[in-house]
Amino acid sequence: MIKKLFILLLAIFSAGVFSSCTDYLESDKYFKDRTTIEAVFTDRDRTEQWLAYAYSFLKNQCADVVSKDAGTSSHCFADDMYYGDRDIAYDPKEGSQLSYNKFKLGEYNENEFNEVWPRCYKGIYQASVFIHNIDMNPTMTPEERLDYKGQARFVRAYFYWLLLRKYGPVPLMPDEGVDYTQSYDQIATPRSSYEEVADFISAEMVQAAKELQYLKRMDNENIARPTKGAALATRAYALIFAASPLANGNNDEFAQALVDDQGRRLLSPEYNEEKWAKAAAACKDVMELGVYELYHASFSSSDNGPQDRPTIVPPSDNNFSTKIWPNGWKDIDPFKSYRNLFSGDVSAVDNPELIFSRINNTTDGDYAIEALVLHQMPRDFGGWNTHGLTQKMCDAYYMNNGFDCPGKDKEIGRGDGSQRLTGFTTKEDVENGLYKPLSENVSLQYANREPRFYASVAYNGAVWNYMSRTEPNDRNRQTFYYRGLGNGFMNSPFHLRTGIGIMKFVNPEDSPGNIRKKPEPAIRYADILLLYAEALNELDGTYNIPSWDESMTYTINRNKEEMQKGIHPVRIRAGLPDYTETQYANKDELRKALKRERMIELMGEGKRYYDLRRWKDAPIEESLQIYGCNVVMDETHRNEFHVPIAIYNLPSTFSPKMYFWPIRHDELKHNKRLTQNPGWTMYD
């Protein structure tokens, strides 16, 4: 009988009964029978199944790094990456899908492609029941019960984090004690303010860090479970978002319109610099754990095929180039250090940089990182050939000496007067070892770029390895995107609109049908380091902030040496020189540099979309015309192909309503106190 009751409970959840926040409030009626709850939480297997079900809502639509799909809202795509399939202009059957154009123009409605909200609140409920009942389990040790409680608390707070960054301020559900003698309208819950939600996440993640028993989990079976570091890193995210311009001192029309049902402003109109200090201290908490460092691959002089080519040594900067890791790049391979992070060559257990990952981030291949790779791969080898990069993203990567590429951002009015390079590599260049790692007939615009460029960009003429192919002629093939070739312009969605592809996440062994699984980089240490430098840069005053466990107090201010603790590891691992003294001395210049660093370092990891919004940069950056190669040119006109032109079939615009995703109509109808985000239609 008990087993049947448990199966019934799971069926209730699976059927989507608890799809909204007010459903969460009403759901206690299903659990008035304590016999049923006790049957679950006094049995080890059933208790673990309950927690596993809470975890299950973190996957698919709620993953951080995903390919595009109906429920994901395509947040891995912004002004850096695009996708070209699902375009009704090429296939009328795609009209019901979330095309890149529909996504970028905000032409979806409240009820489309919007599964994150119900999934999160289902998970919040599931985790809450667990938190309040795990202590009754007699089959676990006190340490096990405490760790499980910390896991559930992390999961619940992480769901709120996903809701906050996507929808903005959301209702915080009562933890327990709902009085069901009240009317339906009385128990409806209004939206909390942005600051209140961020503070709740912060407090819950501190408590989770106290309960979680592991600084790092070192076995494959448990590596995806959260740790103290994962809790503290998520806390840092929430606090830095609350400190950023969208939620801190925002008094624009959008902020004035975002109110609860009583007219209370939900984005703070008063600026508070101390929020940046608290965010910096939260990042410092992660750093002080002493368990994370940036992954790096060793310098190599051997040539053992595509996975182990000799290290391409960056130009000397008379600083980092003379020192060994972690103070310099003399003994590391910057290219492999970055590529291997995402290619699957480094397991989650062996990756000292990975703070939180769902490992395989999905149970549905349409959402997985492998789906990203398949859509990046050339068409003539079985890939979809539809995910590409904008010219802006291509230009963001530095030259290998740390300078800007010639002609950077010329077309969007930000150029320095320099012109793009002309000419192409030759067979003799390749034989003489010039312009490594380029092959012949590649535009010199792609020569002498920083290592992250070659690990991330599938430029015209890049080599796709396909080492798992049995036929030698199918391996190490250059792919060109000229019209008339197998991957160039065609009257179908299967071509790169900009002629610039994506190599990030691709393993040399990958080929369509044989793509290696990759751990999802949901939170990694490089991100926390850059957030630390960003938060410090915004300060004018000095603040004394206690650590998360109150074991010490940090003195937080805009200190160059402290900022370099966040900047240097990322720049060194990338094989790039330090920022200039002018940049460090000028807050605006360093802010600009750090934004660019995040754009490069975190490309394709689902961060850029939200960064542009929290910085309030989206109205400008998302509205700039997208440029790319002139893909209608064939190989006989290769010079013209590499002269950037406007790509009008990739529209770019931004409306203030696109700061946050709309709330579904059924949620607004269920909860009479819930208000819609500005610019989106309320229910009838």
Secondary structure, DSSP 8 states (H G I E B T S, - for coil): -HHHHHHHHHHHHHTTSS-SHHHHHHGGGGG--HHHHHHHHTSHHHHHHHHHHHHHTTSGGG-SS----TTTTTTT-SSSEEE--S-TTT-GGGGGS--HHHHHHT---TTSS--HHHHHHHHHHHHHHHHHHGGG-TTS-HHHHHHHHHHHHHHHHHHHHHHHHHHSS------S---TTS-HHHH------HHHHHHHHHHHHHHHHHH---S---STTTTTS--HHHHHHHHHHHHHHHHSTTTBS--SHHHHH-B-TT--BSSBSS--THHHHHHHHHHHHHHHT--------B------STTS---------SSGGGS-TTS-STTB-HHHHHHHHHHSSS-STT-TTEEE--SS--SSTTTSHHHHHHHHS-GGGT----EEE-HHHHHHS-BTTS---TTTTTTTT---S------B--HHHHHTTTTTT--TT-BGGGSSB-HHHHHHEE-TTEEE--TT-SSGGGSSEEE---TTSTTS--SSS-S-SSS-EE-TT--TT-BTTB-------SEEHHHHHHHHHHHHHT-SS-EEEE-TTSS-EEEES--HHHHHHHHHHHHHHTT-----HHHHH-HHHHHHHHHHHHHHHTTTTT-HHHHHHHTT-HHHHTTS--EE--TT--GGGHHHHTS-EE-TTS-----GGGGS----HHHHHH-TT----TTS----
